[in-house]
Amino acid sequence: MSAAGRRAAEEKMRAAGAPEEAIRGFARAYDRLDAGERMLLASADLEPVPDVPALESLPDADPARALGALAVIKLNGGLATTMGLDRPKSLLEVREGRSFLDVIVGQILGLRRRHGVALPLLLMDSDATRTETLRALAAHPDLDAGLPLDFLQGMVPKLERDTLAPVSWPAAPALEWCPPGHGDVYGALRRSGILAMLLERGIRHAMISNADNLGATPDPRIAALVARERIPFLMEVVEGSEADRKGGHLARRRADGALVLRETAQTPPGEEDSFRDHRRWRYYNTNSLWVDLEALAATLEQADGVLELPLIVNPKTVDPRDGASTPVLQLESAMGAAIERFAGARIVRVPRTRFAPVKTTDDLLVLRSDAYRLTGELFVEPATEPLPYVELDPRYYRLLDGFERRFPSGPPSLREATRLTVTGDVTFGAGVRVRGAVELRVDEPARIADGALLS
């Protein structure tokens, strides 16, 4: 059935208008799945990465020169479904009435003005995010740099778990498809023609990062480093903490010494404790990457347009909101995994200020609070270090509407906090302050009075 399943999936993509390179990439991933490949990375086959250079140790650079041949690419294909929304996550309000996208645009325009550089901004959108995102960008006509504002990531069929045939779901045909992970950014750049356009304009490097990480801004020191030392691929990493236990970490493969990225889905059964040991696996992927576009173009050309990355097989149901719907497999890849495809790839350790992704409402509360401040050019800076750790009861706070109801006057002050844990249904009044480590545990709905000090 698997050979027939692959042919059916290819024809489904072709009928939907997918480019042949995208179909070819999916077919190769399908064959690897059918052959039993799961790309699990056992701890015994890896060793921790030794000390790596810190951003602070890099020499200063002339910003105009360092950023003059750089493009900024933001991954913008996600919806805020984990928070109960069905619109682009980048349009979620994060601070002072501004969305992620507003802040990103402000940062880019500020760098252009300050340093006199073109600094194109491009978004990798999905079919689900493109229309609303481009409508929002229409409010920023000065962003135009003579290039398209976005390009589309691919979509691939979900596969029935038992047969590996493309799933059919007539009740909602859009649910038959899924993005192939952000590892598709490299192929999508080539298929869209954006890669060729950038090179024709003399843009040599790209910084790629997530739209929900407002700390990921172009740093001239890193831009100068990758240009000066001709580094084909560089990943920003942070030292691990309790919050990173589920994140992807860097390691060296014992067999050949190559840097590899290990994600949760690549951990063999029984090795979960090892994977979560952030003191052993010290360096964690921020998903902020710097890529030499000439090296990328050459690598893709040699690979017939398909950059094969470690296969991530995600078991889901065709309707993610219905656990009783058909079980499926989604074939994905992570863009950071490309580090092993580029000889001479490097990593650089950056401070936590450059890694502030918003994956949950826990993260959103910290970002909205006075633990951060927003500069005049919309750079997001911590107002305290270390930043507080927040864990809110998912029963009441996971979805945005429930979260907003419980902070009707805005977030509490977290500038003096180290930790806030809430178990139960707690509503916060206006002007609440949290100092030190605070744990709130209630069995019945409760309200924190206006102006209260929690310590």
Secondary structure, 3 states (H helix, E strand, C coil): CHHHHHHHHHHHHHHCCCCHHHHHHHHHHHHHHHCCCCCCCCHHHEECCCCCCEHHHCCCCCHHHHHCCEEEEEEECCECHHHCCCCEHHHCEEECCEEHHHHHHHHHHHHHHHHCCCCCEEEEECCCCHHHHHHHHCCCHHHCCCCCCEEECCCEECEECCCCCECCCCCCHHHHEECCCHHHHHHHHHHHCHHHHHHHCCCCEEEEEECCECCCCCCHHHHHHHHHCCCCEEEEEEECCHHHCCCCEEEEECCCCCEEEECHHHCCCCCHHHHCCCCCCCEEEEEEEEEEHHHHHHHHHHCCCCCCCCCEEEEEECCCCCCCCCEEEEEECCHHHHHHHCCCCEEEECCHHHCCECCCHHHHHHHHCCCEEECCCCCEEECCCCCCEEEECHHHHCCHHHHHHHCCCCCCEEEEEEEEEEECCEEECCCCEEEEEEEEECCCCEEECCCCEEC
